[in-house]
Amino acid sequence: MRAFLLAAGEGRRLRPLTDTTPKCLVPINGKPLLALWLELCRKHGITEVLINLHHLHEKVLAFLNAHDFGVNVTTDYEPKLLGSAGTVARHRSFVAGESEFFILYADNLTDVDLTRMLRFHRRGESLLTLGLFHTETPEQKGIVTLDGQNVVVDFVEKPNHPRSNLANAGIYIASQELYQHLPATNFLDFGSDIFPRLVGKMYGYVIQEYLLDIGTHATYQQSQSEWKEIEQVTRF
């Protein structure tokens, strides 16, 4: 099983921390976020990961070269950001021959059960399964409306008048058919450019486990205590 792990974000809202530390390496109770992601991938049978890099990429490379997480890692430096969908479009060869693959945003903290999500995806046989979570700030997220069969019937990025509080979690499972919907362009974003055009063709999966976007100082501080509790439960 293969996965794209998107880690090129600059983390501007986390400055000054991210002036010297790549966002994907910010520590969660002493452990870099990227390490938690690679451990999660290994736990759920993902053996090959492609990580895109941009901001302070040398530090990410040094970290990866110094550690072995039991996952084969390929990196690609983007001098100019391609966008979330642009990275996936550029590296179609990485998943050639894979009937399905994960797309994961490395700036989220989660213990999502990827194996259970994969079983859901296979039952639906859709071109893409979109991981979702309930948010208290729908005006700031990509918001989804589902029908009774969990088909995505509406997707709006940062709506003024949200129809639901189900938000894009940055965790997807895609089939090869997705590439028929990724046009050749210099920059391509899933939320703005792709998902609105895939309404009716993808399923939504509501994540039951912990998930937090650590994009601000407030949520970053929140993550420290909450993740410690999760680790204690997991340990026992």
MDAnalysis code that builds the backbone (N, CA, C; Angstrom):
import MDAnalysis as mda
import numpy as np

u = mda.Universe.empty(708, n_residues=236, atom_resindex=np.repeat(np.arange(236), 3), trajectory=True)
u.add_TopologyAttr("name", ["N", "CA", "C"] * 236)
u.add_TopologyAttr("resid", np.arange(1, 237))
u.add_TopologyAttr("resname", ["MET", "ARG", "ALA", "PHE", "LEU", "LEU", "ALA", "ALA", "GLY", "GLU", "GLY", "ARG", "ARG", "LEU", "ARG", "PRO", "LEU", "THR", "ASP", "THR", "THR", "PRO", "LYS", "CYS", "LEU", "VAL", "PRO", "ILE", "ASN", "GLY", "LYS", "PRO", "LEU", "LEU", "ALA", "LEU", "TRP", "LEU", "GLU", "LEU", "CYS", "ARG", "LYS", "HIS", "GLY", "ILE", "THR", "GLU", "VAL", "LEU", "ILE", "ASN", "LEU", "HIS", "HIS", "LEU", "HIS", "GLU", "LYS", "VAL", "LEU", "ALA", "PHE", "LEU", "ASN", "ALA", "HIS", "ASP", "PHE", "GLY", "VAL", "ASN", "VAL", "THR", "THR", "ASP", "TYR", "GLU", "PRO", "LYS", "LEU", "LEU", "GLY", "SER", "ALA", "GLY", "THR", "VAL", "ALA", "ARG", "HIS", "ARG", "SER", "PHE", "VAL", "ALA", "GLY", "GLU", "SER", "GLU", "PHE", "PHE", "ILE", "LEU", "TYR", "ALA", "ASP", "ASN", "LEU", "THR", "ASP", "VAL", "ASP", "LEU", "THR", "ARG", "MET", "LEU", "ARG", "PHE", "HIS", "ARG", "ARG", "GLY", "GLU", "SER", "LEU", "LEU", "THR", "LEU", "GLY", "LEU", "PHE", "HIS", "THR", "GLU", "THR", "PRO", "GLU", "GLN", "LYS", "GLY", "ILE", "VAL", "THR", "LEU", "ASP", "GLY", "GLN", "ASN", "VAL", "VAL", "VAL", "ASP", "PHE", "VAL", "GLU", "LYS", "PRO", "ASN", "HIS", "PRO", "ARG", "SER", "ASN", "LEU", "ALA", "ASN", "ALA", "GLY", "ILE", "TYR", "ILE", "ALA", "SER", "GLN", "GLU", "LEU", "TYR", "GLN", "HIS", "LEU", "PRO", "ALA", "THR", "ASN", "PHE", "LEU", "ASP", "PHE", "GLY", "SER", "ASP", "ILE", "PHE", "PRO", "ARG", "LEU", "VAL", "GLY", "LYS", "MET", "TYR", "GLY", "TYR", "VAL", "ILE", "GLN", "GLU", "TYR", "LEU", "LEU", "ASP", "ILE", "GLY", "THR", "HIS", "ALA", "THR", "TYR", "GLN", "GLN", "SER", "GLN", "SER", "GLU", "TRP", "LYS", "GLU", "ILE", "GLU", "GLN", "VAL", "THR", "ARG", "PHE"])
u.atoms.positions = np.array([
    [0.851, -1.192, 0.000],
    [0.000, 0.000, 0.000],
    [0.886, 1.241, 0.000],
    [0.488, 2.245, -0.783],
    [1.275, 3.469, -0.899],
    [0.471, 4.695, -0.466],
    [1.203, 5.736, -0.087],
    [0.542, 6.966, 0.359],
    [1.363, 8.183, -0.021],
    [0.672, 9.244, -0.389],
    [1.274, 10.578, -0.467],
    [1.135, 11.206, 0.908],
    [2.220, 11.719, 1.449],
    [2.193, 12.427, 2.728],
    [2.620, 13.862, 2.452],
    [1.652, 14.752, 2.426],
    [1.874, 16.127, 1.984],
    [2.418, 16.962, 3.145],
    [3.673, 17.395, 3.009],
    [4.369, 18.022, 4.135],
    [5.098, 19.299, 3.740],
    [4.657, 19.953, 2.675],
    [5.397, 21.108, 2.158],
    [4.938, 22.439, 2.742],
    [3.922, 22.421, 3.586],
    [3.369, 23.671, 4.101],
    [4.377, 24.489, 4.906],
    [4.248, 25.805, 4.823],
    [5.169, 26.701, 5.523],
    [4.784, 26.920, 6.976],
    [3.517, 26.707, 7.320],
    [3.091, 26.916, 8.705],
    [3.185, 28.351, 9.143],
    [2.713, 29.252, 8.309],
    [2.863, 30.684, 8.601],
    [2.172, 31.099, 9.889],
    [1.039, 30.474, 10.197],
    [0.309, 30.842, 11.416],
    [1.004, 30.350, 12.677],
    [2.020, 29.508, 12.522],
    [2.770, 29.012, 13.684],
    [4.099, 29.744, 13.879],
    [4.334, 30.805, 13.119],
    [5.531, 31.593, 13.329],
    [5.491, 32.225, 14.722],
    [6.632, 32.395, 15.393],
    [8.006, 32.205, 14.912],
    [8.523, 30.764, 15.010],
    [7.726, 29.841, 15.554],
    [8.196, 28.457, 15.684],
    [8.647, 27.894, 14.349],
    [7.863, 28.142, 13.300],
    [8.170, 27.571, 11.992],
    [9.169, 28.405, 11.185],
    [9.705, 29.452, 11.778],
    [10.809, 30.166, 11.121],
    [12.059, 29.293, 11.086],
    [12.185, 28.409, 12.072],
    [13.382, 27.571, 12.162],
    [13.065, 26.074, 12.169],
    [11.802, 25.729, 12.329],
    [11.394, 24.321, 12.358],
    [10.328, 24.077, 11.307],
    [10.527, 23.129, 10.400],
    [9.460, 22.819, 9.430],
    [8.184, 22.411, 10.160],
    [7.054, 22.793, 9.620],
    [5.793, 22.502, 10.301],
    [5.623, 21.014, 10.571],
    [6.060, 20.175, 9.636],
    [5.886, 18.737, 9.812],
    [6.798, 18.164, 10.894],
    [7.754, 18.966, 11.394],
    [8.651, 18.495, 12.449],
    [8.378, 19.141, 13.798],
    [7.319, 19.944, 13.921],
    [7.030, 20.521, 15.234],
    [6.762, 19.384, 16.215],
    [7.288, 19.488, 17.426],
    [7.175, 18.371, 18.367],
    [5.813, 18.298, 19.052],
    [5.292, 17.081, 19.150],
    [4.091, 16.802, 19.923],
    [4.550, 15.972, 21.121],
    [4.619, 16.626, 22.283],
    [5.172, 15.977, 23.476],
    [6.548, 15.380, 23.195],
    [7.359, 16.134, 22.465],
    [8.731, 15.728, 22.233],
    [8.973, 14.916, 20.977],
    [7.913, 14.480, 20.295],
    [8.083, 13.671, 19.092],
    [7.605, 14.447, 17.870],
    [8.432, 14.547, 16.823],
    [8.026, 15.301, 15.626],
    [6.742, 14.745, 15.008],
    [5.908, 15.640, 14.533],
    [4.635, 15.254, 13.926],
    [4.838, 14.258, 12.792],
    [5.872, 14.461, 11.982],
    [6.129, 13.567, 10.863],
    [6.419, 12.143, 11.345],
    [7.092, 12.008, 12.476],
    [7.364, 10.680, 13.034],
    [6.066, 9.980, 13.403],
    [5.129, 10.730, 13.976],
    [3.835, 10.134, 14.333],
    [3.107, 9.645, 13.097],
    [3.198, 10.405, 12.009],
    [2.534, 10.005, 10.770],
    [3.159, 8.735, 10.183],
    [4.475, 8.673, 10.170],
    [5.137, 7.500, 9.604],
    [4.863, 6.260, 10.450],
    [4.786, 6.421, 11.755],
    [4.427, 5.303, 12.623],
    [2.999, 4.843, 12.351],
    [2.099, 5.790, 12.119],
    [0.708, 5.446, 11.813],
    [0.623, 4.704, 10.481],
    [1.386, 5.160, 9.499],
    [1.399, 4.482, 8.208],
    [1.861, 3.032, 8.348],
    [2.952, 2.847, 9.068],
    [3.468, 1.489, 9.247],
    [2.446, 0.601, 9.952],
    [1.789, 1.129, 10.962],
    [0.794, 0.377, 11.737],
    [-0.321, -0.148, 10.856],
    [-0.666, 0.599, 9.810],
    [-1.803, 0.236, 8.970],
    [-1.388, -0.317, 7.611],
    [-0.171, -0.811, 7.514],
    [0.236, -1.555, 6.335],
    [0.655, -0.730, 5.147],
    [0.902, 0.565, 5.341],
    [1.433, 1.405, 4.267],
    [2.943, 1.237, 4.254],
    [3.472, 0.760, 3.156],
    [4.894, 0.424, 3.092],
    [5.722, 1.420, 2.291],
    [5.063, 2.213, 1.434],
    [5.769, 3.173, 0.574],
    [5.102, 4.540, 0.714],
    [5.900, 5.553, 1.025],
    [5.374, 6.900, 1.228],
    [6.175, 7.891, 0.402],
    [5.476, 8.789, -0.285],
    [6.127, 9.905, -0.973],
    [5.810, 11.177, -0.200],
    [6.857, 11.883, 0.222],
    [6.702, 13.109, 0.995],
    [7.185, 14.283, 0.156],
    [6.325, 15.273, -0.050],
    [6.756, 16.478, -0.765],
    [7.284, 17.492, 0.244],
    [8.314, 18.228, -0.154],
    [9.002, 19.149, 0.739],
    [9.135, 20.519, 0.084],
    [9.204, 21.535, 0.923],
    [9.417, 22.899, 0.416],
    [10.147, 23.730, 1.478],
    [9.421, 24.187, 2.475],
    [9.983, 25.056, 3.510],
    [10.970, 24.283, 4.387],
    [12.207, 24.808, 4.497],
    [13.248, 24.185, 5.332],
    [13.404, 22.696, 5.015],
    [13.403, 22.393, 3.722],
    [13.405, 20.989, 3.320],
    [14.661, 20.245, 3.744],
    [15.783, 20.966, 3.870],
    [17.020, 20.304, 4.282],
    [16.886, 19.686, 5.672],
    [16.146, 20.351, 6.550],
    [15.967, 19.826, 7.905],
    [15.093, 18.572, 7.897],
    [14.117, 18.535, 7.025],
    [13.273, 17.342, 6.932],
    [14.100, 16.174, 6.385],
    [14.908, 16.437, 5.375],
    [15.762, 15.387, 4.816],
    [16.733, 14.852, 5.865],
    [17.314, 15.749, 6.635],
    [18.252, 15.311, 7.678],
    [17.541, 14.441, 8.709],
    [16.325, 14.808, 9.057],
    [15.554, 14.017, 10.020],
    [15.252, 12.629, 9.461],
    [14.821, 12.572, 8.222],
    [14.482, 11.286, 7.614],
    [15.719, 10.404, 7.456],
    [16.844, 11.010, 7.120],
    [18.078, 10.235, 6.955],
    [18.589, 9.670, 8.281],
    [18.192, 10.301, 9.378],
    [18.689, 9.889, 10.696],
    [17.785, 8.879, 11.390],
    [16.624, 8.583, 10.798],
    [15.667, 7.699, 11.459],
    [15.099, 6.683, 10.474],
    [14.742, 5.528, 11.012],
    [14.112, 4.472, 10.226],
    [12.781, 4.121, 10.876],
    [11.694, 4.371, 10.149],
    [10.366, 4.120, 10.693],
    [9.719, 2.868, 10.117],
    [10.508, 2.075, 9.407],
    [9.962, 0.849, 8.844],
    [9.089, 1.075, 7.631],
    [9.208, 2.242, 7.028],
    [8.460, 2.597, 5.826],
    [9.456, 3.126, 4.794],
    [9.346, 2.702, 3.563],
    [10.213, 3.224, 2.507],
    [9.741, 4.619, 2.112],
    [10.634, 5.580, 2.201],
    [10.273, 6.976, 1.980],
    [10.956, 7.524, 0.736],
    [10.163, 8.138, -0.144],
    [10.662, 8.899, -1.285],
    [10.336, 10.361, -1.030],
    [11.264, 11.261, -1.281],
    [10.997, 12.682, -1.089],
    [11.093, 13.424, -2.411],
    [10.377, 14.528, -2.500],
    [10.456, 15.389, -3.677],
    [10.411, 16.840, -3.228],
    [11.458, 17.570, -3.538],
    [11.530, 18.980, -3.183],
    [10.808, 19.811, -4.233],
    [9.911, 20.672, -3.793],
    [9.178, 21.564, -4.681],
    [9.693, 22.994, -4.489],
    [10.544, 23.488, -5.381],
    [11.015, 24.874, -5.260],
    [9.848, 25.856, -5.249],
    [8.829, 25.530, -6.033],
    [7.587, 26.297, -6.052],
    [6.453, 25.325, -5.762],
    [5.616, 25.675, -4.799],
    [4.559, 24.768, -4.372],
    [3.620, 24.426, -5.520],
    [3.257, 23.154, -5.590],
    [2.364, 22.656, -6.641],
    [0.917, 22.609, -6.211],
    [0.649, 22.716, -4.901],
    [-0.698, 22.524, -4.381],
    [-0.921, 21.060, -4.044],
    [-1.893, 20.793, -3.191],
    [-2.121, 19.425, -2.735],
    [-2.399, 18.469, -3.887],
    [-3.289, 18.845, -4.773],
    [-3.601, 17.990, -5.922],
    [-2.496, 18.036, -6.966],
    [-1.777, 19.153, -7.037],
    [-0.688, 19.263, -7.997],
    [0.430, 18.276, -7.715],
    [0.730, 18.068, -6.437],
    [1.756, 17.081, -6.069],
    [1.327, 15.682, -6.482],
    [0.067, 15.332, -6.213],
    [-0.438, 14.005, -6.574],
    [-0.437, 13.832, -8.091],
    [-0.810, 14.882, -8.810],
    [-0.829, 14.807, -10.267],
    [0.573, 14.599, -10.834],
    [1.542, 15.287, -10.268],
    [2.918, 15.209, -10.767],
    [3.517, 13.807, -10.583],
    [3.097, 13.115, -9.555],
    [3.736, 11.843, -9.213],
    [2.808, 10.652, -9.461],
    [2.140, 10.679, -10.577],
    [1.267, 9.557, -10.916],
    [2.050, 8.243, -10.989],
    [3.286, 8.307, -11.432],
    [4.086, 7.096, -11.564],
    [4.333, 6.428, -10.213],
    [4.304, 7.204, -9.131],
    [4.556, 6.640, -7.802],
    [3.490, 5.613, -7.425],
    [2.270, 5.813, -7.897],
    [1.183, 4.893, -7.548],
    [0.734, 4.067, -8.751],
    [1.518, 4.069, -9.806],
    [1.171, 3.258, -10.977],
    [1.070, 1.793, -10.562],
    [0.007, 1.153, -10.963],
    [-0.197, -0.242, -10.600],
    [-0.945, -0.434, -9.294],
    [-1.132, 0.635, -8.530],
    [-1.904, 0.564, -7.282],
    [-3.382, 0.801, -7.598],
    [-4.240, -0.091, -7.156],
    [-5.669, 0.112, -7.387],
    [-6.222, 1.223, -6.508],
    [-5.570, 1.464, -5.380],
    [-6.006, 2.513, -4.454],
    [-4.794, 3.002, -3.674],
    [-4.867, 4.220, -3.173],
    [-3.746, 4.794, -2.426],
    [-4.263, 5.893, -1.516],
    [-3.491, 6.183, -0.463],
    [-3.850, 7.226, 0.489],
    [-3.233, 8.562, 0.091],
    [-3.928, 9.627, 0.465],
    [-3.403, 10.994, 0.379],
    [-3.605, 11.596, 1.759],
    [-2.506, 11.957, 2.423],
    [-2.545, 12.360, 3.829],
    [-1.884, 13.714, 4.012],
    [-2.520, 14.585, 4.776],
    [-1.959, 15.904, 5.059],
    [-1.182, 15.835, 6.367],
    [0.112, 16.103, 6.313],
    [0.983, 15.910, 7.471],
    [0.840, 16.990, 8.535],
    [0.009, 18.001, 8.304],
    [-0.132, 19.046, 9.314],
    [-1.297, 18.790, 10.260],
    [-1.900, 17.586, 10.191],
    [-2.931, 17.200, 11.143],
    [-2.356, 16.201, 12.131],
    [-2.884, 16.215, 13.346],
    [-2.514, 15.244, 14.370],
    [-3.688, 14.298, 14.555],
    [-3.457, 12.990, 14.386],
    [-4.572, 12.050, 14.422],
    [-4.099, 10.637, 14.731],
    [-5.006, 9.844, 15.263],
    [-4.773, 8.402, 15.412],
    [-5.834, 7.630, 14.624],
    [-6.263, 8.195, 13.516],
    [-7.317, 7.618, 12.695],
    [-6.998, 6.160, 12.341],
    [-8.032, 5.343, 12.340],
    [-7.901, 3.938, 11.955],
    [-7.965, 3.863, 10.425],
    [-6.810, 3.914, 9.793],
    [-6.746, 3.907, 8.337],
    [-7.230, 2.580, 7.754],
    [-7.055, 1.505, 8.489],
    [-7.506, 0.195, 8.020],
    [-9.024, 0.155, 7.914],
    [-9.696, 0.688, 8.919],
    [-11.161, 0.723, 8.886],
    [-11.655, 1.642, 7.770],
    [-10.981, 2.758, 7.576],
    [-11.355, 3.664, 6.496],
    [-11.182, 2.997, 5.143],
    [-10.135, 2.193, 4.984],
    [-9.901, 1.494, 3.726],
    [-11.011, 0.477, 3.454],
    [-11.478, -0.220, 4.478],
    [-12.590, -1.160, 4.294],
    [-13.837, -0.423, 3.814],
    [-14.083, 0.750, 4.382],
    [-15.221, 1.573, 3.954],
    [-15.076, 1.958, 2.487],
    [-13.885, 2.394, 2.121],
    [-13.643, 2.803, 0.735],
    [-13.907, 1.662, -0.242],
    [-13.469, 0.491, 0.095],
    [-13.634, -0.648, -0.805],
    [-15.093, -1.055, -0.955],
    [-15.876, -0.858, 0.068],
    [-17.312, -1.168, -0.053],
    [-17.990, -0.213, -1.021],
    [-17.574, 1.056, -1.008],
    [-18.221, 2.052, -1.857],
    [-17.780, 2.002, -3.302],
    [-16.565, 1.523, -3.543],
    [-16.018, 1.449, -4.897],
    [-16.088, 2.795, -5.619],
    [-15.836, 3.882, -4.898],
    [-15.858, 5.205, -5.512],
    [-14.458, 5.597, -5.946],
    [-14.357, 6.666, -6.713],
    [-13.029, 7.106, -7.145],
    [-12.271, 7.747, -6.001],
    [-13.002, 8.229, -4.959],
    [-12.313, 8.837, -3.828],
    [-13.199, 8.792, -2.588],
    [-12.586, 8.477, -1.458],
    [-13.246, 8.579, -0.158],
    [-12.609, 9.736, 0.595],
    [-13.435, 10.630, 1.055],
    [-13.010, 11.865, 1.699],
    [-13.198, 11.737, 3.207],
    [-12.093, 11.730, 3.966],
    [-12.191, 11.701, 5.421],
    [-12.774, 13.000, 5.946],
    [-13.691, 12.886, 6.919],
    [-14.401, 14.045, 7.446],
    [-14.368, 14.057, 8.965],
    [-14.544, 15.243, 9.540],
    [-14.693, 15.357, 10.991],
    [-15.661, 16.491, 11.297],
    [-16.246, 16.463, 12.481],
    [-17.162, 17.521, 12.903],
    [-16.355, 18.705, 13.416],
    [-16.644, 19.894, 12.886],
    [-15.906, 21.093, 13.260],
    [-16.820, 22.117, 13.926],
    [-16.251, 22.910, 14.807],
    [-16.987, 24.008, 15.434],
    [-16.826, 25.309, 14.651],
    [-15.981, 25.293, 13.612],
    [-15.746, 26.500, 12.811],
    [-15.917, 26.181, 11.319],
    [-17.125, 25.850, 10.889],
    [-17.319, 25.440, 9.491],
    [-17.017, 26.529, 8.479],
    [-17.091, 27.802, 8.898],
    [-16.797, 28.881, 7.966],
    [-15.326, 28.909, 7.558],
    [-14.484, 28.190, 8.295],
    [-13.044, 28.199, 8.029],
    [-12.558, 26.927, 7.354],
    [-13.466, 26.010, 7.003],
    [-13.080, 24.704, 6.483],
    [-13.740, 24.421, 5.135],
    [-13.306, 23.334, 4.508],
    [-14.023, 22.797, 3.359],
    [-15.168, 21.945, 3.890],
    [-16.399, 22.316, 3.594],
    [-17.567, 21.705, 4.235],
    [-18.327, 20.808, 3.260],
    [-18.717, 19.636, 3.782],
    [-19.347, 18.580, 2.988],
    [-20.765, 18.326, 3.469],
    [-21.646, 18.041, 2.523],
    [-22.977, 17.525, 2.836],
    [-23.079, 16.126, 2.242],
    [-23.563, 15.171, 3.057],
    [-23.714, 13.786, 2.620],
    [-25.177, 13.428, 2.454],
    [-25.442, 12.452, 1.565],
    [-26.796, 11.906, 1.493],
    [-26.874, 10.669, 2.389],
    [-27.960, 9.956, 2.324],
    [-28.162, 8.808, 3.193],
    [-27.239, 7.649, 2.930],
    [-26.585, 7.631, 1.778],
    [-25.629, 6.567, 1.437],
    [-24.177, 7.032, 1.569],
    [-23.972, 8.170, 2.232],
    [-22.636, 8.737, 2.450],
    [-21.975, 9.238, 1.172],
    [-22.774, 9.507, 0.150],
    [-22.255, 10.139, -1.058],
    [-22.157, 11.645, -0.820],
    [-21.053, 12.245, -1.237],
    [-20.877, 13.693, -1.099],
    [-21.756, 14.392, -2.128],
    [-22.746, 15.143, -1.652],
    [-23.665, 15.838, -2.552],
    [-23.410, 17.343, -2.576],
    [-22.467, 17.818, -1.754],
    [-22.112, 19.235, -1.784],
    [-20.747, 19.409, -1.129],
    [-19.915, 20.253, -1.729],
    [-18.625, 20.598, -1.145],
    [-18.380, 22.078, -1.409],
    [-18.165, 22.834, -0.329],
    [-17.896, 24.265, -0.457],
    [-16.713, 24.615, 0.439],
    [-15.738, 25.267, -0.135],
    [-14.561, 25.680, 0.636],
    [-14.868, 26.971, 1.373],
    [-14.787, 26.943, 2.696],
    [-15.009, 28.096, 3.577],
    [-16.306, 28.838, 3.238],
    [-17.445, 28.153, 3.394],
    [-18.728, 28.756, 3.013],
    [-19.173, 29.855, 3.975],
    [-19.841, 30.849, 3.442],
    [-20.426, 31.896, 4.276],
    [-21.622, 31.372, 5.061],
    [-22.348, 30.431, 4.452],
    [-23.530, 29.867, 5.097],
    [-23.434, 28.338, 5.033],
    [-22.695, 27.728, 5.955],
    [-22.456, 26.284, 5.902],
    [-23.746, 25.481, 6.005],
    [-23.831, 24.413, 5.212],
    [-24.994, 23.527, 5.245],
    [-24.808, 22.394, 6.239],
    [-23.579, 22.196, 6.720],
    [-23.302, 21.174, 7.717],
    [-22.047, 21.563, 8.476],
    [-21.655, 20.730, 9.430],
    [-20.394, 20.968, 10.133],
    [-19.395, 19.848, 9.870],
    [-19.614, 19.091, 8.778],
    [-18.684, 18.033, 8.389],
    [-17.582, 18.639, 7.520],
    [-16.356, 18.567, 8.021],
    [-15.249, 19.252, 7.363],
    [-14.237, 18.276, 6.775],
    [-13.590, 18.722, 5.733],
    [-12.496, 17.989, 5.098],
    [-11.377, 17.763, 6.112],
    [-11.003, 16.488, 6.317],
    [-9.989, 16.146, 7.312],
    [-8.591, 16.036, 6.730],
    [-8.450, 16.162, 5.410],
    [-7.128, 16.013, 4.807],
    [-6.625, 14.588, 4.829],
    [-7.544, 13.636, 4.785],
    [-7.216, 12.212, 4.739],
    [-8.111, 11.583, 3.681],
    [-7.514, 11.120, 2.587],
    [-8.292, 10.599, 1.457],
    [-7.771, 9.230, 1.036],
    [-8.661, 8.461, 0.414],
    [-8.260, 7.250, -0.299],
    [-8.774, 7.387, -1.719],
    [-7.892, 7.240, -2.678],
    [-8.245, 7.463, -4.076],
    [-7.981, 6.220, -4.912],
    [-8.745, 6.093, -5.989],
    [-8.488, 5.075, -6.998],
    [-7.786, 5.731, -8.179],
    [-7.330, 4.919, -9.125],
    [-6.641, 5.455, -10.296],
    [-7.529, 6.396, -11.106],
    [-8.827, 6.236, -10.989],
    [-9.754, 7.085, -11.743],
    [-9.599, 8.556, -11.377],
    [-9.063, 8.841, -10.198],
    [-8.873, 10.229, -9.796],
    [-8.047, 10.990, -10.824],
    [-7.083, 10.325, -11.442],
    [-6.188, 11.014, -12.374],
    [-6.906, 11.525, -13.619],
    [-8.086, 11.022, -13.891],
    [-8.863, 11.554, -15.009],
    [-9.417, 12.941, -14.698],
    [-9.326, 13.345, -13.428],
    [-9.890, 14.626, -12.996],
    [-8.824, 15.598, -12.495],
    [-7.553, 15.303, -12.799],
    [-6.464, 16.193, -12.395],
    [-5.834, 16.815, -13.628],
    [-6.274, 18.001, -14.020],
    [-5.745, 18.627, -15.232],
    [-4.299, 19.073, -15.057],
    [-3.593, 19.158, -16.159],
    [-2.208, 19.639, -16.145],
    [-2.213, 21.152, -15.952],
    [-1.635, 21.607, -14.851],
    [-1.570, 23.030, -14.557],
    [-0.436, 23.273, -13.577],
    [-0.085, 24.529, -13.351],
    [1.044, 24.841, -12.474],
    [0.719, 24.676, -10.997],
    [-0.551, 24.847, -10.626],
    [-0.946, 24.744, -9.222],
    [-2.353, 24.173, -9.162],
    [-2.552, 23.197, -8.274],
    [-3.831, 22.518, -8.208],
    [-4.125, 22.162, -6.754],
    [-5.253, 22.629, -6.248],
    [-5.640, 22.391, -4.865],
    [-6.894, 21.523, -4.820],
    [-6.880, 20.501, -3.960],
    [-8.036, 19.619, -3.880],
    [-9.303, 20.368, -3.475],
    [-9.209, 21.164, -2.411],
    [-10.396, 21.824, -1.891],
    [-10.994, 22.842, -2.835],
    [-10.149, 23.629, -3.484],
    [-10.649, 24.703, -4.354],
    [-10.918, 24.254, -5.781],
    [-10.078, 23.361, -6.290],
    [-10.119, 23.051, -7.721],
    [-10.736, 21.698, -8.078],
    [-10.660, 20.720, -7.177],
    [-11.031, 19.356, -7.548],
    [-12.336, 18.887, -6.901],
    [-12.444, 18.976, -5.591],
    [-13.597, 18.389, -4.908],
    [-14.950, 18.964, -5.341],
    [-15.064, 20.268, -5.581],
    [-16.368, 20.769, -6.039],
    [-16.818, 20.116, -7.344],
    [-15.868, 19.677, -8.175],
    [-16.210, 19.041, -9.458],
    [-16.475, 17.541, -9.312],
    [-16.158, 16.990, -8.137],
    [-16.366, 15.552, -7.916],
    [-17.602, 15.261, -7.070],
    [-18.398, 16.282, -6.819],
    [-19.642, 16.078, -6.059],
    [-20.490, 15.017, -6.754],
    [-20.968, 14.060, -5.966],
    [-21.762, 12.961, -6.504],
    [-20.928, 11.768, -6.933],
    [-19.586, 11.933, -6.969],
    [-18.701, 10.864, -7.421],
    [-17.783, 10.355, -6.313],
    [-17.891, 10.924, -5.116],
    [-17.037, 10.489, -4.015],
    [-17.879, 10.278, -2.756],
    [-17.318, 9.487, -1.840],
    [-17.987, 9.180, -0.585],
    [-17.322, 9.941, 0.561],
    [-18.091, 10.179, 1.606],
    [-17.555, 10.788, 2.815],
    [-17.494, 9.784, 3.944],
    [-16.379, 9.768, 4.641],
    [-16.162, 8.861, 5.775],
    [-15.926, 9.714, 7.014],
    [-16.814, 9.610, 7.986],
    [-16.703, 10.412, 9.202],
    [-15.731, 9.726, 10.166],
    [-14.638, 10.390, 10.452],
    [-13.601, 9.848, 11.328],
    [-14.064, 9.908, 12.776],
    [-13.971, 8.774, 13.464],
    [-14.396, 8.687, 14.852],
    [-13.245, 8.947, 15.825],
    [-12.018, 8.772, 15.361],
    [-10.870, 8.921, 16.241],
    [-10.464, 10.393, 16.379],
    [-9.410, 10.613, 17.141],
    [-8.928, 11.963, 17.394],
    [-8.340, 12.575, 16.122],
    [-8.638, 13.840, 15.893],
    [-8.049, 14.577, 14.771],
    [-8.053, 16.056, 15.111],
    [-6.901, 16.689, 14.922],
    [-6.772, 18.109, 15.207],
    [-5.817, 18.749, 14.218],
    [-6.262, 19.836, 13.586],
    [-5.395, 20.646, 12.730],
    [-4.579, 21.551, 13.647],
    [-3.260, 21.382, 13.648],
    [-2.429, 22.167, 14.562],
    [-1.880, 23.404, 13.865],
    [-2.700, 24.028, 13.051],
    [-2.253, 25.161, 12.245],
    [-2.100, 26.470, 12.982],
    [-2.579, 26.577, 14.229],
    [-2.455, 27.817, 14.990],
    [-1.761, 27.540, 16.316],
    [-1.305, 28.594, 16.963],
    [-0.646, 28.420, 18.260],
    [-1.618, 27.846, 19.286],
    [-2.883, 28.251, 19.204],
    [-3.872, 27.753, 20.164],
    [-4.077, 26.250, 20.025],
    [-4.255, 25.779, 18.784],
    [-4.478, 24.340, 18.598],
    [-3.190, 23.555, 18.820],
    [-2.051, 24.164, 18.549],
    [-0.791, 23.482, 18.819],
    [-0.627, 23.230, 20.314],
    [-0.919, 24.227, 21.125],
    [-0.852, 24.046, 22.575],
    [-1.911, 23.040, 23.042],
    [-3.070, 23.097, 22.450],
    [-4.142, 22.160, 22.785],
    [-3.709, 20.723, 22.519],
    [-2.975, 20.531, 21.453],
    [-2.584, 19.182, 21.053],
    [-1.677, 18.502, 22.071],
    [-0.881, 19.271, 22.798],
    [0.093, 18.675, 23.711],
    [-0.582, 17.878, 24.826],
    [-1.554, 18.486, 25.489],
    [-2.233, 17.796, 26.586],
    [-3.164, 16.710, 26.069],
    [-3.851, 16.989, 24.966],
    [-4.803, 16.000, 24.448],
    [-4.084, 14.758, 23.925],
    [-2.960, 14.949, 23.255],
    [-2.231, 13.790, 22.724],
    [-1.619, 12.961, 23.844],
    [-1.236, 13.605, 24.921],
    [-0.692, 12.869, 26.067],
    [-1.750, 11.915, 26.624],
    [-2.981, 12.356, 26.680],
    [-4.064, 11.492, 27.158],
    [-4.286, 10.321, 26.207],
    [-4.222, 10.581, 24.909],
    [-4.409, 9.509, 23.924],
    [-3.284, 8.483, 24.041],
    [-2.047, 8.952, 24.210],
    [-0.923, 8.038, 24.348],
    [-1.062, 7.167, 25.589],
    [-1.579, 7.732, 26.672],
    [-1.755, 6.961, 27.895],
    [-2.792, 5.863, 27.705],
    [-3.888, 6.185, 27.012],
    [-4.921, 5.195, 26.748],
    [-4.387, 4.103, 25.831],
    [-3.651, 4.505, 24.794],
    [-3.104, 3.549, 23.833],
    [-2.094, 2.623, 24.490],
    [-1.307, 3.181, 25.406],
    [-0.261, 2.402, 26.062],
    [-0.855, 1.249, 26.881],
    [-2.054, 1.497, 27.430],
    [-2.671, 0.473, 28.253],
    [-3.844, -0.162, 27.532],
])
